[in-house]
Amino acid sequence: QVQLQESGPGLVRPSETLSLICTVSGDSMSNYYWSWIRQSPGKGLEWIGYVYYSGYTNYNPSLKSRVTISVDTAKNQFSLTLKSVTAADTAVYYCARHYYGSGQRFDYWGQGTLVTVSS
Amino acid sequence: DIQLTQSPSSLSASVGDSITITCQASQHINDKLNWYQQKPGKAPKLLIYDASDLETGVPSRFSGSGSGTSFSLRISGLQPEDIATYYCQQFGSLPTFGQGTRLEIK
């Protein structure tokens, strides 16, 4: 059974950088895409971007200038950095396995971690 | 971006009822539409993928249909554990989600 777990600071100051890690267990990261998704009361569920196990990435155009997603298959982890955060980036951040085969779907999710942007 | 509009935004039904939630896409997306269930404080859970395929382990009272721009999720024989918010999500282009439908049990 694949399990994902987010970790990182719950509080980030405005204008600073948000950094989260997702640790994957129960399966290899190979041959899968891995996504970050966030959920805020104001914007609902928003896909941030994905990384393939090879390191290839694709980002939501609305966040692309501030986002980096990377992967470390040796540690079975992938990470999110979001620069220059504002209060609008306050959300629950989820990592998810992004199944990309005959169809696409987010089939396994982490439990989510709340990140608050505040001074 | 492809916009997804769900209706209704909320509904109340009784145990044993059948309900339908609809999802309208702003562009043609073939069958690239998934449905998720989210309970309070939990992550979304995949129910239906590719518009009508039931995810492994999901009860058969859940079903999906549609293609193109119009889709629906049906729950036949509501159970108390179905209290949740339901989201559609498309993969016709970069992923987007509907705004959600909150289901309450009378």
Interface residues (C-beta under 8 A of the other chain):
Chain A: S35 G44 L45 E46 W47 N58 N60 P61 Y94 A96 S102 G103 Q104 R105 F106 D107 W109 G110 Q111 G112
Chain B: D31 K32 N34 Y36 K42 A43 P44 K45 L46 Y49 D50 D53 E55 Y87 Q89 F91 L94 P95 T96 F97 Q99 G100
